[in-house]
Amino acid sequence: MHALDLGLFKYMLDYTKDLLYDQCGSQVIQTFEQRLTSIPRYSSLKIIKNISDVMCIIADELRNLMKIIIFAFDNLYEDYRKLGISNKWLCQVYYKFFRMYIATRKELFTNDSCNHLQV
């Protein structure tokens, strides 16, 4: 099973939304949703407009969201009220998750690819 079947990406989005709300307030979430809506539409790219709709979207829409979400998070917030996760670190977490997701979708695994996943 890949990460979408397990619901890990949905969980990450929900957790990130709660984290951003606690750390920065509702204005950051509104800015994030505005960034999602301002991304130009392409025929094969379908993106949700409201991040709270994550629980009722299909796997294809989640894959499309995976393609652009780091760009929407990039420089989303600079200062925050509480000590917590920096914006740069949040983007790095998503980047590492997507690299692992791509690596686990391969049909054949070699010793090198398994060693790479362990790192």
C-alpha positions in Angstrom: 0.0 0.0 0.0 1.2 3.5 -0.7 0.9 6.5 1.5 -2.4 7.7 0.0 -4.1 4.4 0.8 -3.0 4.7 4.4 -4.2 8.2 4.7 -0.9 9.6 5.8 -1.1 12.6 3.6 -4.6 13.5 4.8 -3.3 13.2 8.3 -0.4 15.4 7.6 -2.6 18.1 6.1 -5.0 18.0 9.1 -2.1 18.1 11.6 -0.4 20.9 9.7 -3.7 22.9 9.6 -4.1 22.5 13.4 -0.4 23.4 13.9 -0.6 26.5 11.8 -3.8 27.6 13.6 -2.3 27.1 17.0 1.0 28.7 16.1 0.0 31.6 13.8 -3.8 32.0 13.9 -6.5 31.7 11.3 -5.0 34.4 9.0 -2.2 32.0 8.0 -4.7 29.4 7.0 -6.7 31.9 5.0 -3.4 33.0 3.2 -2.7 29.3 2.5 -6.1 28.8 1.0 -5.8 32.0 -1.1 -2.5 30.6 -2.4 -4.2 27.4 -3.4 -6.9 29.3 -5.3 -4.4 31.5 -7.1 -2.5 28.7 -8.7 -3.3 28.6 -12.4 -5.6 25.8 -13.5 -4.4 23.2 -16.0 -6.5 20.5 -17.6 -4.8 17.7 -15.6 -4.4 19.7 -12.4 -7.4 19.8 -10.1 -6.9 21.5 -6.7 -9.3 21.9 -3.8 -10.1 25.5 -2.9 -10.6 24.9 0.8 -8.2 23.0 2.9 -11.0 21.9 5.3 -12.4 19.8 2.4 -9.5 17.3 2.7 -11.6 14.5 4.1 -13.9 14.4 1.1 -11.5 14.4 -1.8 -10.4 11.6 -4.0 -6.9 10.2 -4.4 -6.3 11.9 -7.7 -7.0 15.3 -6.1 -4.6 14.5 -3.3 -1.9 13.6 -5.7 -2.4 16.9 -7.5 -2.3 18.7 -4.1 1.0 16.9 -3.4 2.5 18.4 -6.5 2.0 22.0 -5.4 1.6 22.1 -1.6 5.3 22.9 -0.9 5.0 26.0 -3.1 1.9 27.1 -1.2 3.7 26.6 2.2 6.9 28.4 1.1 7.3 31.7 2.9 3.8 31.3 4.3 4.7 32.8 7.7 7.9 34.3 9.1 7.2 35.1 12.7 4.8 33.3 15.0 3.5 33.8 18.4 4.6 30.6 20.1 7.8 28.7 19.8 7.3 26.0 17.2 8.0 24.8 13.8 9.6 27.3 11.4 8.3 27.6 7.9 11.5 26.3 6.3 11.4 23.2 8.5 7.7 22.5 7.6 8.6 22.6 3.9 11.5 20.2 4.5 9.3 17.7 6.3 6.9 17.7 3.3 9.7 17.4 0.9 11.2 14.4 2.7 7.7 12.8 2.9 7.2 13.2 -0.9 10.7 11.7 -1.6 9.8 8.7 0.5 6.4 8.4 -1.2 8.0 8.5 -4.6 10.6 5.9 -3.6 8.0 3.5 -2.2 5.9 3.6 -5.4 8.5 1.8 -7.4 7.6 -1.7 -8.7 11.1 -3.2 -8.1 13.4 -2.5 -5.3 17.2 -3.0 -5.4 19.5 -3.1 -2.4 20.6 0.5 -3.2 17.0 1.7 -3.1 16.3 -0.1 0.1 19.4 1.4 1.7 18.3 4.8 0.4 15.0 4.4 2.1 16.6 3.5 5.4 18.6 6.7 5.4 
